[in-house]
Amino acid sequence: MFKFAVILVHGLIFILATLIGLGGVFNPSSPDPSRTYEVWFTAISIFNFLVVVSVFVQLKIKKVWVFLITVLGLLVLFYFLPHIVLYIEGIS
């Protein structure tokens, strides 16, 4: 049951992060012509890599409290990811 929960939660985080990340790039609003998305794609790729690493670590350790802290940490990192990208790009 723990293995299923770990894979399900991390799979949902991976899929939602990818969809939200791509939704920010391929939106119908008029984009800034000078804007490039290399930093955004890199940030989403690094985040998804951390999610995959987290799955393997969770399946190796098998501690519920580590699982909860890791999932909470990934969600907090995902919340701050746009702010980090905008800071790196010098927009805000």
Jmol script that loads the backbone (N, CA, C; Angstrom):
load data "model"
ATOM      1  N   MET A   1       0.818  -1.192   0.000  1.00  0.00           N
ATOM      2  CA  MET A   1       0.000   0.000   0.000  1.00  0.00           C
ATOM      3  C   MET A   1       0.866   1.263   0.000  1.00  0.00           C
ATOM      4  N   PHE A   2       1.966   1.235   0.762  1.00  0.00           N
ATOM      5  CA  PHE A   2       2.860   2.393   0.812  1.00  0.00           C
ATOM      6  C   PHE A   2       3.480   2.647  -0.558  1.00  0.00           C
ATOM      7  N   LYS A   3       3.897   1.572  -1.235  1.00  0.00           N
ATOM      8  CA  LYS A   3       4.500   1.704  -2.559  1.00  0.00           C
ATOM      9  C   LYS A   3       3.507   2.320  -3.542  1.00  0.00           C
ATOM     10  N   PHE A   4       2.265   1.875  -3.498  1.00  0.00           N
ATOM     11  CA  PHE A   4       1.232   2.418  -4.375  1.00  0.00           C
ATOM     12  C   PHE A   4       1.002   3.899  -4.091  1.00  0.00           C
ATOM     13  N   ALA A   5       0.940   4.270  -2.816  1.00  0.00           N
ATOM     14  CA  ALA A   5       0.711   5.672  -2.447  1.00  0.00           C
ATOM     15  C   ALA A   5       1.866   6.557  -2.903  1.00  0.00           C
ATOM     16  N   VAL A   6       3.083   6.078  -2.725  1.00  0.00           N
ATOM     17  CA  VAL A   6       4.254   6.861  -3.142  1.00  0.00           C
ATOM     18  C   VAL A   6       4.236   7.083  -4.646  1.00  0.00           C
ATOM     19  N   ILE A   7       4.006   6.032  -5.403  1.00  0.00           N
ATOM     20  CA  ILE A   7       4.005   6.150  -6.863  1.00  0.00           C
ATOM     21  C   ILE A   7       2.842   7.013  -7.333  1.00  0.00           C
ATOM     22  N   LEU A   8       1.672   6.859  -6.738  1.00  0.00           N
ATOM     23  CA  LEU A   8       0.507   7.650  -7.137  1.00  0.00           C
ATOM     24  C   LEU A   8       0.713   9.135  -6.856  1.00  0.00           C
ATOM     25  N   VAL A   9       1.129   9.471  -5.657  1.00  0.00           N
ATOM     26  CA  VAL A   9       1.293  10.883  -5.292  1.00  0.00           C
ATOM     27  C   VAL A   9       2.394  11.536  -6.126  1.00  0.00           C
ATOM     28  N   HIS A  10       3.519  10.873  -6.269  1.00  0.00           N
ATOM     29  CA  HIS A  10       4.602  11.450  -7.056  1.00  0.00           C
ATOM     30  C   HIS A  10       4.245  11.500  -8.546  1.00  0.00           C
ATOM     31  N   GLY A  11       3.506  10.519  -9.026  1.00  0.00           N
ATOM     32  CA  GLY A  11       3.047  10.559 -10.415  1.00  0.00           C
ATOM     33  C   GLY A  11       2.118  11.728 -10.672  1.00  0.00           C
ATOM     34  N   LEU A  12       1.200  11.978  -9.744  1.00  0.00           N
ATOM     35  CA  LEU A  12       0.302  13.127  -9.889  1.00  0.00           C
ATOM     36  C   LEU A  12       1.066  14.445  -9.839  1.00  0.00           C
ATOM     37  N   ILE A  13       2.028  14.556  -8.934  1.00  0.00           N
ATOM     38  CA  ILE A  13       2.839  15.776  -8.862  1.00  0.00           C
ATOM     39  C   ILE A  13       3.605  15.973 -10.171  1.00  0.00           C
ATOM     40  N   PHE A  14       4.183  14.907 -10.701  1.00  0.00           N
ATOM     41  CA  PHE A  14       4.947  14.978 -11.954  1.00  0.00           C
ATOM     42  C   PHE A  14       4.054  15.429 -13.105  1.00  0.00           C
ATOM     43  N   ILE A  15       2.893  14.802 -13.247  1.00  0.00           N
ATOM     44  CA  ILE A  15       1.990  15.127 -14.358  1.00  0.00           C
ATOM     45  C   ILE A  15       1.442  16.541 -14.228  1.00  0.00           C
ATOM     46  N   LEU A  16       0.982  16.923 -13.036  1.00  0.00           N
ATOM     47  CA  LEU A  16       0.426  18.262 -12.855  1.00  0.00           C
ATOM     48  C   LEU A  16       1.488  19.341 -13.032  1.00  0.00           C
ATOM     49  N   ALA A  17       2.693  19.108 -12.554  1.00  0.00           N
ATOM     50  CA  ALA A  17       3.765  20.094 -12.735  1.00  0.00           C
ATOM     51  C   ALA A  17       4.095  20.268 -14.211  1.00  0.00           C
ATOM     52  N   THR A  18       4.116  19.175 -14.947  1.00  0.00           N
ATOM     53  CA  THR A  18       4.396  19.258 -16.378  1.00  0.00           C
ATOM     54  C   THR A  18       3.281  19.988 -17.111  1.00  0.00           C
ATOM     55  N   LEU A  19       2.029  19.657 -16.813  1.00  0.00           N
ATOM     56  CA  LEU A  19       0.908  20.320 -17.480  1.00  0.00           C
ATOM     57  C   LEU A  19       0.843  21.806 -17.143  1.00  0.00           C
ATOM     58  N   ILE A  20       1.028  22.150 -15.886  1.00  0.00           N
ATOM     59  CA  ILE A  20       0.998  23.558 -15.495  1.00  0.00           C
ATOM     60  C   ILE A  20       2.189  24.299 -16.100  1.00  0.00           C
ATOM     61  N   GLY A  21       3.343  23.654 -16.121  1.00  0.00           N
ATOM     62  CA  GLY A  21       4.523  24.280 -16.714  1.00  0.00           C
ATOM     63  C   GLY A  21       4.369  24.532 -18.199  1.00  0.00           C
ATOM     64  N   LEU A  22       3.830  23.567 -18.911  1.00  0.00           N
ATOM     65  CA  LEU A  22       3.612  23.761 -20.345  1.00  0.00           C
ATOM     66  C   LEU A  22       2.458  24.716 -20.612  1.00  0.00           C
ATOM     67  N   GLY A  23       1.477  24.747 -19.719  1.00  0.00           N
ATOM     68  CA  GLY A  23       0.360  25.685 -19.872  1.00  0.00           C
ATOM     69  C   GLY A  23       0.805  27.127 -19.782  1.00  0.00           C
ATOM     70  N   GLY A  24       1.841  27.388 -18.994  1.00  0.00           N
ATOM     71  CA  GLY A  24       2.360  28.747 -18.907  1.00  0.00           C
ATOM     72  C   GLY A  24       3.074  29.186 -20.168  1.00  0.00           C
ATOM     73  N   VAL A  25       3.581  28.247 -20.927  1.00  0.00           N
ATOM     74  CA  VAL A  25       4.303  28.572 -22.153  1.00  0.00           C
ATOM     75  C   VAL A  25       3.351  28.654 -23.339  1.00  0.00           C
ATOM     76  N   PHE A  26       2.452  27.692 -23.449  1.00  0.00           N
ATOM     77  CA  PHE A  26       1.552  27.628 -24.595  1.00  0.00           C
ATOM     78  C   PHE A  26       0.181  28.189 -24.240  1.00  0.00           C
ATOM     79  N   ASN A  27       0.143  29.432 -23.779  1.00  0.00           N
ATOM     80  CA  ASN A  27      -1.137  30.048 -23.441  1.00  0.00           C
ATOM     81  C   ASN A  27      -1.616  30.917 -24.597  1.00  0.00           C
ATOM     82  N   PRO A  28      -2.915  31.201 -24.677  1.00  0.00           N
ATOM     83  CA  PRO A  28      -3.447  31.955 -25.810  1.00  0.00           C
ATOM     84  C   PRO A  28      -3.186  33.460 -25.739  1.00  0.00           C
ATOM     85  N   SER A  29      -2.703  33.971 -24.636  1.00  0.00           N
ATOM     86  CA  SER A  29      -2.457  35.413 -24.540  1.00  0.00           C
ATOM     87  C   SER A  29      -1.231  35.792 -25.366  1.00  0.00           C
ATOM     88  N   SER A  30      -1.141  37.058 -25.675  1.00  0.00           N
ATOM     89  CA  SER A  30      -0.017  37.498 -26.504  1.00  0.00           C
ATOM     90  C   SER A  30       1.262  37.519 -25.666  1.00  0.00           C
ATOM     91  N   PRO A  31       2.265  36.765 -26.075  1.00  0.00           N
ATOM     92  CA  PRO A  31       3.496  36.690 -25.288  1.00  0.00           C
ATOM     93  C   PRO A  31       4.413  37.886 -25.554  1.00  0.00           C
ATOM     94  N   ASP A  32       5.345  38.066 -24.689  1.00  0.00           N
ATOM     95  CA  ASP A  32       6.381  39.073 -24.884  1.00  0.00           C
ATOM     96  C   ASP A  32       7.292  38.583 -26.008  1.00  0.00           C
ATOM     97  N   PRO A  33       7.477  39.376 -27.068  1.00  0.00           N
ATOM     98  CA  PRO A  33       8.260  38.876 -28.206  1.00  0.00           C
ATOM     99  C   PRO A  33       9.724  38.581 -27.869  1.00  0.00           C
ATOM    100  N   SER A  34      10.265  39.245 -26.873  1.00  0.00           N
ATOM    101  CA  SER A  34      11.674  39.020 -26.552  1.00  0.00           C
ATOM    102  C   SER A  34      11.871  37.945 -25.491  1.00  0.00           C
ATOM    103  N   ARG A  35      10.807  37.331 -25.048  1.00  0.00           N
ATOM    104  CA  ARG A  35      10.901  36.347 -23.964  1.00  0.00           C
ATOM    105  C   ARG A  35      11.238  34.969 -24.516  1.00  0.00           C
ATOM    106  N   THR A  36      12.167  34.314 -23.858  1.00  0.00           N
ATOM    107  CA  THR A  36      12.495  32.929 -24.181  1.00  0.00           C
ATOM    108  C   THR A  36      12.132  32.072 -22.976  1.00  0.00           C
ATOM    109  N   TYR A  37      11.939  30.806 -23.206  1.00  0.00           N
ATOM    110  CA  TYR A  37      11.448  29.919 -22.155  1.00  0.00           C
ATOM    111  C   TYR A  37      12.475  28.880 -21.722  1.00  0.00           C
ATOM    112  N   GLU A  38      13.748  29.099 -22.013  1.00  0.00           N
ATOM    113  CA  GLU A  38      14.762  28.121 -21.628  1.00  0.00           C
ATOM    114  C   GLU A  38      14.835  27.952 -20.114  1.00  0.00           C
ATOM    115  N   VAL A  39      14.766  29.066 -19.387  1.00  0.00           N
ATOM    116  CA  VAL A  39      14.853  28.987 -17.927  1.00  0.00           C
ATOM    117  C   VAL A  39      13.646  28.247 -17.369  1.00  0.00           C
ATOM    118  N   TRP A  40      12.459  28.511 -17.914  1.00  0.00           N
ATOM    119  CA  TRP A  40      11.242  27.860 -17.429  1.00  0.00           C
ATOM    120  C   TRP A  40      11.283  26.361 -17.707  1.00  0.00           C
ATOM    121  N   PHE A  41      11.673  25.970 -18.926  1.00  0.00           N
ATOM    122  CA  PHE A  41      11.769  24.547 -19.249  1.00  0.00           C
ATOM    123  C   PHE A  41      12.822  23.855 -18.381  1.00  0.00           C
ATOM    124  N   THR A  42      13.922  24.540 -18.128  1.00  0.00           N
ATOM    125  CA  THR A  42      14.965  23.973 -17.276  1.00  0.00           C
ATOM    126  C   THR A  42      14.459  23.789 -15.852  1.00  0.00           C
ATOM    127  N   ALA A  43      13.729  24.777 -15.340  1.00  0.00           N
ATOM    128  CA  ALA A  43      13.197  24.687 -13.974  1.00  0.00           C
ATOM    129  C   ALA A  43      12.207  23.535 -13.841  1.00  0.00           C
ATOM    130  N   ILE A  44      11.317  23.380 -14.808  1.00  0.00           N
ATOM    131  CA  ILE A  44      10.346  22.279 -14.766  1.00  0.00           C
ATOM    132  C   ILE A  44      11.070  20.937 -14.902  1.00  0.00           C
ATOM    133  N   SER A  45      12.089  20.872 -15.746  1.00  0.00           N
ATOM    134  CA  SER A  45      12.851  19.624 -15.901  1.00  0.00           C
ATOM    135  C   SER A  45      13.576  19.251 -14.615  1.00  0.00           C
ATOM    136  N   ILE A  46      14.188  20.236 -13.964  1.00  0.00           N
ATOM    137  CA  ILE A  46      14.874  19.967 -12.698  1.00  0.00           C
ATOM    138  C   ILE A  46      13.876  19.540 -11.635  1.00  0.00           C
ATOM    139  N   PHE A  47      12.708  20.204 -11.590  1.00  0.00           N
ATOM    140  CA  PHE A  47      11.689  19.831 -10.612  1.00  0.00           C
ATOM    141  C   PHE A  47      11.214  18.399 -10.845  1.00  0.00           C
ATOM    142  N   ASN A  48      10.948  18.038 -12.094  1.00  0.00           N
ATOM    143  CA  ASN A  48      10.504  16.674 -12.392  1.00  0.00           C
ATOM    144  C   ASN A  48      11.598  15.649 -12.086  1.00  0.00           C
ATOM    145  N   PHE A  49      12.848  16.012 -12.290  1.00  0.00           N
ATOM    146  CA  PHE A  49      13.950  15.126 -11.907  1.00  0.00           C
ATOM    147  C   PHE A  49      13.959  14.910 -10.393  1.00  0.00           C
ATOM    148  N   LEU A  50      13.733  15.977  -9.627  1.00  0.00           N
ATOM    149  CA  LEU A  50      13.663  15.846  -8.168  1.00  0.00           C
ATOM    150  C   LEU A  50      12.498  14.950  -7.743  1.00  0.00           C
ATOM    151  N   VAL A  51      11.386  15.022  -8.461  1.00  0.00           N
ATOM    152  CA  VAL A  51      10.239  14.161  -8.151  1.00  0.00           C
ATOM    153  C   VAL A  51      10.606  12.697  -8.385  1.00  0.00           C
ATOM    154  N   VAL A  52      11.278  12.405  -9.488  1.00  0.00           N
ATOM    155  CA  VAL A  52      11.670  11.023  -9.788  1.00  0.00           C
ATOM    156  C   VAL A  52      12.683  10.515  -8.757  1.00  0.00           C
ATOM    157  N   VAL A  53      13.645  11.342  -8.394  1.00  0.00           N
ATOM    158  CA  VAL A  53      14.613  10.949  -7.365  1.00  0.00           C
ATOM    159  C   VAL A  53      13.899  10.708  -6.045  1.00  0.00           C
ATOM    160  N   SER A  54      12.925  11.551  -5.730  1.00  0.00           N
ATOM    161  CA  SER A  54      12.166  11.405  -4.490  1.00  0.00           C
ATOM    162  C   SER A  54      11.418  10.071  -4.442  1.00  0.00           C
ATOM    163  N   VAL A  55      10.888   9.635  -5.578  1.00  0.00           N
ATOM    164  CA  VAL A  55      10.191   8.342  -5.619  1.00  0.00           C
ATOM    165  C   VAL A  55      11.144   7.220  -5.227  1.00  0.00           C
ATOM    166  N   PHE A  56      12.321   7.199  -5.827  1.00  0.00           N
ATOM    167  CA  PHE A  56      13.272   6.133  -5.525  1.00  0.00           C
ATOM    168  C   PHE A  56      13.747   6.188  -4.078  1.00  0.00           C
ATOM    169  N   VAL A  57      13.952   7.392  -3.556  1.00  0.00           N
ATOM    170  CA  VAL A  57      14.365   7.524  -2.157  1.00  0.00           C
ATOM    171  C   VAL A  57      13.259   7.033  -1.233  1.00  0.00           C
ATOM    172  N   GLN A  58      12.016   7.401  -1.526  1.00  0.00           N
ATOM    173  CA  GLN A  58      10.894   6.986  -0.679  1.00  0.00           C
ATOM    174  C   GLN A  58      10.710   5.474  -0.689  1.00  0.00           C
ATOM    175  N   LEU A  59      10.867   4.863  -1.853  1.00  0.00           N
ATOM    176  CA  LEU A  59      10.710   3.414  -1.928  1.00  0.00           C
ATOM    177  C   LEU A  59      11.862   2.687  -1.239  1.00  0.00           C
ATOM    178  N   LYS A  60      13.009   3.334  -1.126  1.00  0.00           N
ATOM    179  CA  LYS A  60      14.147   2.726  -0.433  1.00  0.00           C
ATOM    180  C   LYS A  60      14.025   2.889   1.085  1.00  0.00           C
ATOM    181  N   ILE A  61      13.605   4.074   1.544  1.00  0.00           N
ATOM    182  CA  ILE A  61      13.550   4.359   2.984  1.00  0.00           C
ATOM    183  C   ILE A  61      12.294   3.776   3.632  1.00  0.00           C
ATOM    184  N   LYS A  62      11.141   3.956   3.022  1.00  0.00           N
ATOM    185  CA  LYS A  62       9.851   3.440   3.502  1.00  0.00           C
ATOM    186  C   LYS A  62       9.469   3.969   4.883  1.00  0.00           C
ATOM    187  N   LYS A  63       9.589   5.267   5.065  1.00  0.00           N
ATOM    188  CA  LYS A  63       9.147   5.922   6.298  1.00  0.00           C
ATOM    189  C   LYS A  63       8.047   6.913   5.938  1.00  0.00           C
ATOM    190  N   VAL A  64       6.930   6.845   6.638  1.00  0.00           N
ATOM    191  CA  VAL A  64       5.784   7.695   6.317  1.00  0.00           C
ATOM    192  C   VAL A  64       6.102   9.160   6.591  1.00  0.00           C
ATOM    193  N   TRP A  65       6.773   9.459   7.688  1.00  0.00           N
ATOM    194  CA  TRP A  65       7.047  10.857   8.012  1.00  0.00           C
ATOM    195  C   TRP A  65       8.000  11.486   7.006  1.00  0.00           C
ATOM    196  N   VAL A  66       8.946  10.726   6.479  1.00  0.00           N
ATOM    197  CA  VAL A  66       9.842  11.246   5.441  1.00  0.00           C
ATOM    198  C   VAL A  66       9.051  11.480   4.158  1.00  0.00           C
ATOM    199  N   PHE A  67       8.118  10.578   3.868  1.00  0.00           N
ATOM    200  CA  PHE A  67       7.260  10.730   2.693  1.00  0.00           C
ATOM    201  C   PHE A  67       6.439  12.013   2.783  1.00  0.00           C
ATOM    202  N   LEU A  68       5.830  12.269   3.924  1.00  0.00           N
ATOM    203  CA  LEU A  68       5.003  13.466   4.089  1.00  0.00           C
ATOM    204  C   LEU A  68       5.832  14.744   3.996  1.00  0.00           C
ATOM    205  N   ILE A  69       7.001  14.749   4.611  1.00  0.00           N
ATOM    206  CA  ILE A  69       7.868  15.930   4.546  1.00  0.00           C
ATOM    207  C   ILE A  69       8.356  16.166   3.118  1.00  0.00           C
ATOM    208  N   THR A  70       8.690  15.101   2.413  1.00  0.00           N
ATOM    209  CA  THR A  70       9.164  15.235   1.036  1.00  0.00           C
ATOM    210  C   THR A  70       8.070  15.761   0.121  1.00  0.00           C
ATOM    211  N   VAL A  71       6.864  15.234   0.248  1.00  0.00           N
ATOM    212  CA  VAL A  71       5.754  15.706  -0.582  1.00  0.00           C
ATOM    213  C   VAL A  71       5.452  17.168  -0.274  1.00  0.00           C
ATOM    214  N   LEU A  72       5.437  17.525   0.986  1.00  0.00           N
ATOM    215  CA  LEU A  72       5.209  18.920   1.361  1.00  0.00           C
ATOM    216  C   LEU A  72       6.318  19.813   0.802  1.00  0.00           C
ATOM    217  N   GLY A  73       7.555  19.362   0.885  1.00  0.00           N
ATOM    218  CA  GLY A  73       8.673  20.123   0.328  1.00  0.00           C
ATOM    219  C   GLY A  73       8.572  20.298  -1.177  1.00  0.00           C
ATOM    220  N   LEU A  74       8.143  19.247  -1.885  1.00  0.00           N
ATOM    221  CA  LEU A  74       7.974  19.355  -3.332  1.00  0.00           C
ATOM    222  C   LEU A  74       6.865  20.339  -3.686  1.00  0.00           C
ATOM    223  N   LEU A  75       5.775  20.322  -2.931  1.00  0.00           N
ATOM    224  CA  LEU A  75       4.683  21.259  -3.197  1.00  0.00           C
ATOM    225  C   LEU A  75       5.098  22.701  -2.916  1.00  0.00           C
ATOM    226  N   VAL A  76       5.855  22.913  -1.852  1.00  0.00           N
ATOM    227  CA  VAL A  76       6.349  24.262  -1.544  1.00  0.00           C
ATOM    228  C   VAL A  76       7.317  24.727  -2.630  1.00  0.00           C
ATOM    229  N   LEU A  77       8.212  23.842  -3.062  1.00  0.00           N
ATOM    230  CA  LEU A  77       9.136  24.191  -4.140  1.00  0.00           C
ATOM    231  C   LEU A  77       8.377  24.512  -5.420  1.00  0.00           C
ATOM    232  N   PHE A  78       7.333  23.751  -5.722  1.00  0.00           N
ATOM    233  CA  PHE A  78       6.551  24.023  -6.926  1.00  0.00           C
ATOM    234  C   PHE A  78       5.838  25.365  -6.824  1.00  0.00           C
ATOM    235  N   TYR A  79       5.401  25.741  -5.625  1.00  0.00           N
ATOM    236  CA  TYR A  79       4.750  27.044  -5.435  1.00  0.00           C
ATOM    237  C   TYR A  79       5.735  28.183  -5.708  1.00  0.00           C
ATOM    238  N   PHE A  80       6.976  28.032  -5.251  1.00  0.00           N
ATOM    239  CA  PHE A  80       7.967  29.092  -5.414  1.00  0.00           C
ATOM    240  C   PHE A  80       8.700  29.036  -6.750  1.00  0.00           C
ATOM    241  N   LEU A  81       8.483  28.016  -7.550  1.00  0.00           N
ATOM    242  CA  LEU A  81       9.195  27.858  -8.816  1.00  0.00           C
ATOM    243  C   LEU A  81       8.989  29.035  -9.772  1.00  0.00           C
ATOM    244  N   PRO A  82       7.760  29.529  -9.986  1.00  0.00           N
ATOM    245  CA  PRO A  82       7.611  30.699 -10.875  1.00  0.00           C
ATOM    246  C   PRO A  82       8.341  31.933 -10.353  1.00  0.00           C
ATOM    247  N   HIS A  83       8.355  32.123  -9.046  1.00  0.00           N
ATOM    248  CA  HIS A  83       9.053  33.271  -8.473  1.00  0.00           C
ATOM    249  C   HIS A  83      10.558  33.157  -8.699  1.00  0.00           C
ATOM    250  N   ILE A  84      11.078  31.946  -8.575  1.00  0.00           N
ATOM    251  CA  ILE A  84      12.507  31.720  -8.804  1.00  0.00           C
ATOM    252  C   ILE A  84      12.856  31.978 -10.265  1.00  0.00           C
ATOM    253  N   VAL A  85      12.006  31.503 -11.181  1.00  0.00           N
ATOM    254  CA  VAL A  85      12.256  31.699 -12.612  1.00  0.00           C
ATOM    255  C   VAL A  85      12.219  33.183 -12.958  1.00  0.00           C
ATOM    256  N   LEU A  86      11.225  33.899 -12.442  1.00  0.00           N
ATOM    257  CA  LEU A  86      11.143  35.333 -12.729  1.00  0.00           C
ATOM    258  C   LEU A  86      12.338  36.082 -12.143  1.00  0.00           C
ATOM    259  N   TYR A  87      12.808  35.658 -10.991  1.00  0.00           N
ATOM    260  CA  TYR A  87      13.986  36.292 -10.393  1.00  0.00           C
ATOM    261  C   TYR A  87      15.231  36.043 -11.244  1.00  0.00           C
ATOM    262  N   ILE A  88      15.387  34.814 -11.734  1.00  0.00           N
ATOM    263  CA  ILE A  88      16.547  34.491 -12.569  1.00  0.00           C
ATOM    264  C   ILE A  88      16.502  35.271 -13.875  1.00  0.00           C
ATOM    265  N   GLU A  89      15.308  35.395 -14.458  1.00  0.00           N
ATOM    266  CA  GLU A  89      15.175  36.131 -15.712  1.00  0.00           C
ATOM    267  C   GLU A  89      15.261  37.640 -15.507  1.00  0.00           C
ATOM    268  N   GLY A  90      15.182  38.103 -14.276  1.00  0.00           N
ATOM    269  CA  GLY A  90      15.281  39.532 -13.999  1.00  0.00           C
ATOM    270  C   GLY A  90      14.014  40.303 -14.287  1.00  0.00           C
ATOM    271  N   ILE A  91      12.875  39.605 -14.329  1.00  0.00           N
ATOM    272  CA  ILE A  91      11.607  40.268 -14.639  1.00  0.00           C
ATOM    273  C   ILE A  91      11.016  40.924 -13.402  1.00  0.00           C
ATOM    274  N   SER A  92      11.140  40.257 -12.255  1.00  0.00           N
ATOM    275  CA  SER A  92      10.540  40.867 -11.065  1.00  0.00           C
ATOM    276  C   SER A  92      11.562  41.095  -9.988  1.00  0.00           C
TER     277      SER A  92
END
end "model"
wireframe off; spacefill off
backbone 0.3
color backbone group
